[in-house]
Amino acid sequence: MSKKRKRYSPEFKAKVALAALKNEETLAELSARFGVHPTMITNWKRALVESAAGLFDKGNKSQKEKEAFVDDLYRQIGQLKVENDFLSKKLSC
């Protein structure tokens, strides 16, 4: 018998993390209210606090998005170089 992990929506995680940030209830009370383990609430709260500064960046992409974009460009350059070499060999024949 395998246990299936429950998935929570980003909206639910944000709601719980915001409630934890307010400090109106203890972790145990929040855990009982939302039916989530206190460790998960702590992790979601930490993630919210760490990523909050990114919300106020004016149009700046995150580092992962920039790296993905650069990787895609390098892949395209490599593909074009291979195609160019192939066509130049075919023309010289």
C-alpha positions as CSV (number, residue, x, y, z in Angstrom):
1,M,0.0,0.0,0.0
2,S,1.5,3.3,-1.0
3,K,0.5,6.7,0.4
4,K,-0.3,9.3,-2.1
5,R,1.0,12.8,-1.3
6,K,-1.5,15.6,-1.2
7,R,-0.8,18.5,-3.5
8,Y,-1.6,22.0,-2.5
9,S,-2.4,24.8,-4.8
10,P,-0.1,27.9,-4.8
11,E,-3.1,30.0,-3.7
12,F,-3.7,27.8,-0.7
13,K,0.0,27.9,0.2
14,A,0.0,31.7,0.0
15,K,-3.1,31.9,2.1
16,V,-1.5,29.7,4.8
17,A,1.8,31.5,4.7
18,L,0.2,34.9,5.0
19,A,-1.8,33.7,8.0
20,A,1.5,32.5,9.5
21,L,3.1,35.9,8.9
22,K,0.3,37.7,10.7
23,N,1.3,35.9,14.0
24,E,-2.3,36.0,15.2
25,E,-2.4,32.3,15.7
26,T,0.3,29.7,16.8
27,L,1.6,27.1,14.3
28,A,-0.4,24.5,16.1
29,E,-3.6,26.5,15.7
30,L,-2.9,27.1,12.0
31,S,-2.0,23.5,11.5
32,A,-5.4,22.4,13.0
33,R,-7.3,25.1,11.1
34,F,-5.8,24.3,7.6
35,G,-5.1,20.6,8.1
36,V,-1.4,21.0,7.3
37,H,1.7,19.9,9.2
38,P,3.5,22.8,11.0
39,T,6.7,22.1,9.2
40,M,5.0,22.7,5.9
41,I,3.6,26.0,7.2
42,T,7.1,27.1,8.3
43,N,8.6,26.2,4.9
44,W,5.9,28.0,3.0
45,K,6.3,31.1,5.2
46,R,10.1,31.1,4.7
47,A,9.6,30.7,0.9
48,L,7.2,33.7,0.9
49,V,9.6,35.9,2.9
50,E,12.5,35.0,0.6
51,S,10.7,35.6,-2.6
52,A,8.9,38.7,-1.5
53,A,11.7,41.0,-2.7
54,G,11.3,39.6,-6.2
55,L,7.8,40.9,-6.4
56,F,9.1,44.5,-6.5
57,D,11.7,44.0,-9.2
58,K,10.7,46.2,-12.1
59,G,10.5,43.8,-15.0
60,N,13.6,41.9,-14.0
61,K,13.6,38.2,-14.8
62,S,14.6,35.7,-12.2
63,Q,18.1,34.2,-12.5
64,K,16.6,30.8,-13.6
65,E,14.7,32.5,-16.4
66,K,17.8,34.3,-17.6
67,E,19.8,31.1,-17.6
68,A,17.1,29.2,-19.5
69,F,17.0,32.0,-22.1
70,V,20.8,31.9,-22.6
71,D,20.8,28.1,-22.8
72,D,18.1,28.2,-25.4
73,L,20.1,30.8,-27.4
74,Y,23.3,28.7,-27.2
75,R,21.3,25.6,-28.4
76,Q,20.0,27.6,-31.4
77,I,23.5,28.8,-32.2
78,G,24.8,25.2,-32.1
79,Q,22.1,24.0,-34.4
80,L,22.6,26.8,-36.9
81,K,26.4,26.1,-36.9
82,V,25.8,22.4,-37.6
83,E,23.4,23.3,-40.4
84,N,25.8,25.8,-41.9
85,D,28.7,23.3,-41.9
86,F,26.5,20.7,-43.5
87,L,25.3,23.0,-46.3
88,S,28.8,24.3,-46.9
89,K,30.1,20.7,-47.4
90,K,27.2,20.0,-49.8
91,L,28.0,23.1,-51.8
92,S,31.6,22.3,-52.2
93,C,30.9,18.8,-53.6
